[in-house]
Amino acid sequence: MSNNSPVGSRKAISVLASSTFAFTVCFAVWMMFAVLGIPIKTQLNLTETEFGLLAAMPVLTGSLIRVPLGIWTDRYGGRIVFFLTMLIAVVPIWLMAYATTYWQFLVLALFVGLVGGSFSVGTPYVARWFPRSKQGFAMGVFGAGNSGSAITKFAAPALIIAAGGAWTIVPKVYAVALLVTAVLFWLFSATNPAHNVGKSVGFGEQMRVLKDPRVWRYCQYYSVVFGGYVALALWMTKYYVGEYGFDIQVAAFLAACFSLPGGVLRAVGGWVSDRYGAYKTTWWVMWVCWVAFFILSYPQTEFTIQTATGPQTFQIALSPTLFTVLMFIVGIATAIGKASVFKFISDDFDDNIGAVSGVVGLAGGLGGFVLPIMFGVLLDLTGVRSSCFMLLYGTVCVSLVWMHFSFRPQQRQKGASSALSAPA
């Protein structure tokens, strides 16, 4: 592990700070289609489904690349893998400004998605610089880099406005920012060969953990709290524009009210899970999401009834303020849920946490890929913008039912054991 001397502690803090900063920038780049996709959709006259696919393409690569990047981190060290991942992504991000056709955007978006895999690099890299008693804190701080999604909501619209409406400024600035970030990361991070693992866990061995039904449950939970977070972070700016008629700057700012707490409060979720347990924390997270998604699912409605004095028309609709408050609550819930699911893993798979974390993280990322596409498909088919929340409501229902029937026998057994051990 890390050196406990003051010099060793300073180096660990430097690694944590530089890695968290780099991950924040990477996540901002990974989520750039949340804003960039809107002018591209207008330029190419894309359908809702095509927009959803474009926004989700980086998420696909960032999810699939997590497993090999984690393997290479164990074998070669996190510093070099993190640095090269950022460096390779600079070129496709820059070229995004010169794409003109839909297929070019899709291909480049796949390569942009490489930076999304940085989570599986930074998490073990950072953790190994700290003693076991502080690894949870270190990983929680690093995971707060998810707030990069909110940074994109502020930075990208401002860049577009400053450039007179030209969206091509965004990938150029992001490419330069990522290059500078890679250099700064290299200067302020460090390498410790003792952290490298001679024989790392392979992809096949990671996939074998799927034989355990608990892993399937955690994959489903994480596809809701992380996959749902990523999908909504990509979709919300466009939702505000279409549903409430805001311009892109105001829409992105309001969307950040969801993205920001969903990122920075992950460390708080770890503390809550340690204090109250993974099951109870995740259970309440799902119930909060269930209530919020139920309300958010209700479309704007207008109906007329016949009264004694004649017809009377009623309108039911969520105001922008109430909608934003509900999204803020969902953001907090997903932040806590992301941490509580990994608490499940650390509790149940102490000897195999790396393999299970890789599979669960992959499932969460794939959820973030599939959901935006489904949002677009549902909107094209129904014309109802709130259909995205109807879909998420269904996924939360599955999680609640699965949790209820999966943990009830264990709770009964625990209750019976407590009763037997109680004094007469």
N, C-alpha and C positions, 0 to 999 in steps of 0.2 A: 504494500500500500504506500501511501505518501509518507514523506519525511515529517516527523512531528516537530522538528526544529523551527524557529521563526523563519528561516530562509525557505524551508520546505513549505511552510504555511503560506508565505507570501507567493510562492510559485503556484500553489494550488489555487489561491484566490485569483491570480492573474489568468490561469487557465480557465477558471470558471467564468470570469468576466469577459474574456475575449471570445470564448465559445458561445456564451449567451448572446453577446452582441452579434456574432456571426450568424447564429441561428435565427435571431430576430430579423435580420436583413434577408436571409434565405427564405423565411416564411412570407415576408412581404413580397418578394419576387414570385414565390410559388402561387400567391393569391392575386397576382396583378390582373388576371382576366376578370376579377370581380368588378373592376372599373373599366379596364381596357376593352373588355368584350362588348360594352355597350356601343361605343362609336364604330367598332368593327362590324357589329351586327347591322347597324344602319348602313354602313358603307357597302357591305356585301348582300344586304337584303336577306338576312338569314331567318329561318323559321325559329320558333322557340326551342325545338328539339336540336337544331344545329347549333344554336347558341349554347345550350346545355352541354353538348358534346365538346365544343371548343373549350368552355370553361373547365370541364372535367379532365381534359387530356393531361395536363401537368400532374393532376392528382393520381392518375393511373400510373405514370412512370415513377412518381415519388413513392408510391405504395409498393410496386413490384421491386424497386431497386433497394428497398430497405433490408431485405434478407442478405443479398450479396455484400452490401456495404457493411452490414454488421459483422459478417464473416471476415471481410478484409480488415476491419478495425481490430478485431481480435488478433489477427495474424501480423499486420504491418504497423499498427498503431493509429490512434485516432487523428493525430495532428496531420500526417501526410495525406490520409484519406479525405479528411475534411477539406484541406487546402486544395487538393486536386479536383474534388467534386465542384467546388465553387469556381475554380479556374476554367474547367471544361464548359461550364454552363454560360460563361460570359459571351462566347461567340454566338450561340443560337439566340440569346436574348437580344444582342445587338442586331442580328439579321432580321428579327421580328419587325423592325421598322421599315424593312424593304419588301416584306411579303405583300403580295397583291391578290392571291387566289386563296380560296378556302382550304385546299389541300396543303398549301404551303404553311398556313397558320397552324394546321393540325400537326404537321410533322415537326415544326419548330417548337410547338407547345410540348410535345413529347420530350424534347431535349431540355427545355426549360424546367420540366418537372424533376430533373435530377437533383435540384437543390432541396426538394421536398424530402429526399431520403436522408438529409443531414441529421434528422432526429435520431436515427439508429446509429449514427456515428458519434454524435456528441454525448448521448446518454452514458454509454459505457466509458467513453474517454474521460468525461468529467468525473464520473463516480470513482474511478480508480485512483484519482488523486486525493481522495478523502478516506478517512477511516470509516468503517461500517456504520458507526453511530451517527455520522454526518452525511452519509450518502443520500439518504432520503431528501434532506434539505438541499443538497447540491443538485440532485436531479429535478427537484421542484423548481428551483431558481432557473435552471436551464430550460425546463419545459415552459416557463413563462414567456419564452421567445415566440410562442403562438400569437402574442400580441402584435407581431409583425403584420398580421392580417388587418388590424386596425390602422397601422401606419400607412398601409396602401390606401385605405379609405381617405386619409387626409392628404397624402403626398400626390397620388396620381391625378385627382381632379385639379389640384392647384397647378401641377405641371401643365396639364392640358389647357387650362385657362391662360396661364402665362405665355404659352406658345400660340395663342390666338385660336385655340380649338383644334390644333394639330396633335392627334394622339401619338404620333410617331416619336414625340419627345420622350415619352415614358420609357419604352424599352432602351433607348439610348442612355438616359440618365441611370436607369436601373443596372445596365451593363457596367457602366463606369463605377457605380456605387458598389457593385458586387466585387469588381476587381480590386478596388481600394480596400474593401472589407477583407478579402483574401490575404492581401499584403499585411494589413494590420493584425489579422489573426496569427499569421506566421511569426510576426515580430514579437507578439506578447504571449504566445502559447509556448509550450515546451514538450519535449519528448522524454519518456522514461522507458527504456527497453524492457525493464522488469515488468511492465504492465502488459506486454505482448504475450499472447497465448500460443504455445507451439502448435497445438492441434486444435483447431477451432471446430465448432459444430457445423456440419454441412446442411444443405437445404433439405436433403432427404431425411436426415435425423430430426430436423425441426418439424417436418410435416408429419412424422410419426406420432407426435403428441396429439394429433387430431383424433386418435383412437380413444382419448379420454373425453367423456361427455361434458365434463366441466369446461374444457377448452372451448367447445362449441358455444356454451352459454356465454362465456366471457367475450367471445368473438361477436356474438349478437349484441351484447350490451355495448361493447365499444363501437360497433358500427352505428349505434344510435347516438352516443354521447360525443364521439370524435367524428365519425362519418357525417352525422347530422350537423355538427358544428361547422365542418369544412364546407358542406353543401350549402348551408344557409349563409355562410360568410361570402361565398361566391354569388349567391342568388339575391341577397337582400338589396343591394344597390339598385339593381334592375327592378326589383319588386316595388320599391318606393317610387321609382320613376313612372312605372306603369300604373300602379294602383292610386297614387296620390298626386301624380303630375309634377313632382319636384324636379328641379334641374339636377344635373349629375353631382354637383358639389354638395348641395343640401342632402341629397339622397345618400351619398357616401358618408357624410358626417353622421347622419342618423343610423346608418347601418353599422357604424363603428361602436354605437352604444351596445350592440350585441357582441361584436368581435372582441372589443377590449376586455370586458370582464371574463369572457370565455377563454382568454389567454392568460392574463396576469394572475388570476385567482386559482390557478391549478395547484400552486404550492399550498394555498389555504385548504384545498380539497384533500391534500395529503395529511394535513394536521387533523382535519375533521374525521378522516377515515381511521387514523391512528387512535383517536379518542373514542369514537363511537362504533367502530368496526366497519368492515367493508360491506357486509350485508345490509345493515340498517341504513348506512349512508346511501348506497346505491338504490335501495328500495324507495327512500324519500325523494331522491333525485328523479326517479322514474315517475313518481306520482305528481311531482311539481310539473314535469314536462307534459304529463298526460292532461292535466287541467289546462295548462297554457295552450297546448296544441288544439285542444277541443274548442276553446274560445277563438283561437286564431283561424280555425278551419271554417268558421261561419262566413260565407260570402256576403258582400253587400246585397241587401235584399229590400225590395219594395213591394208591398202588397196592399190591396184595397179590400175593405170589408163594407158590407151594407149595414148602415145604422138607421135608427128611426128618423134621423134628419137627413139621410142621404148617404152616398158613398164617402168613406173616409180612408185616406191613404196613410200608411205608416212606412217608415224607413228604418232599417236596422243596419248599422255599419260601425266598424271600429274607427275611431278617430285616429289621426296620426300619433297623437300623444299616448293614448291607451295602447295602441299597437307597439310603440317604441318601448313603453314600460314593460309590456309582456315579453318582448324580445330581450330586454335587459335581464329579466328574471330567468329566462331560458339560458342566456349566456352564463349567468352565475351557476345554474344547475349543471350545465354541461362541463364547466370547468371543474366543479367538485366531482362529477361523475367520472371524468377522465382519470382523475387520481384514484378514486375508490375502486375502479376496475383493476388497476394495477396493484392495489392493495390486496385484492382477491388473489392475484397471481403470486405475490410474494408470500402470502399466508399458506397457499395450497401447494406451491411448487418451488419450495426453497432450494432444492437441488437441481432444478431444471428451469430456472426463471428466465434464462436467456432465450431458450428455444420457444417457450410459451409466449414470452413477450413479443418475439419476432412474429409469430403466427397471429397473435391478437392484434398487433399493430398493423400487420398486413390486411387483416379483415376490416379494421377501422378505416384504413386508407381506401380500400376498395369500396366501402360504403360511401365515402366521400366522392368517389368516381361515379358510381351508379346513380346516386340520388339526384344530382343536377340533371342528368339525362332524363330520368323519370319525371322530374319537375317539368322539363320542357315538353315531354310527350303528353303528360296529363293536361298541360295548358293548351297544347295544340288540339287535343281531342275534346276537351270540355269548354275551353274558353274561360274557365274559372281560375283566377290567379291563386286563390287560397287553397287550391287542390294540393299544393306542395305540403301544406300543413295537415291536410287529410291523410296524406301518405305517411308523414312522420307520426301522426296520431296512431295509425295502424301499427307501426313498428314498435312504438312504446307499449301498446296493448300486448303485443307478443312477448315483450320483455317481462311485463308484470305477471302475465299468466305463467310464463316459464319459471320465473323466480318463485312464485307462490307454490307451485307443485314440486319444484326441485328442492326447496329448502324446508318444506313442511315436515317431511319425515325426520330430517336431522334435528329440527327444533323439538319435535315430539320426543325423540330419543334423549336429547339433552335435558328436556323437562322431566322425563321419567327418571333419569339418573340423579337429577337434583332432588327429586322427591324421595328417592330411596336413601339418599345420603343425609337427608334432613333429620334432626333429632326428633324422637317421638314425644 
